[in-house]
């Protein structure tokens, strides 16, 4: 059963989509400048980033927060 979560801006958005959109928007170098995790600076790729973020809750939270600040708050401020 799927739960409706109106107050969760990340509901229905997969981690792969989050990383892909952030990378496309900022690029690896600028993404690393905003979230200091090595998977964004040492031979970065979507696959390696996803592997790291799925195993590291604190890093995933930082990336998700950056996504919300970058994309979700702009949509809600119309």
ABEGO torsion letter per residue (X at the ends): XBBBBAABAABGBBAAAAAAAAAAAAEAAAAAAABBBAAAABGBBAAAAAAAAAABAAAAAAAAAAAAAAAAAAAAAX
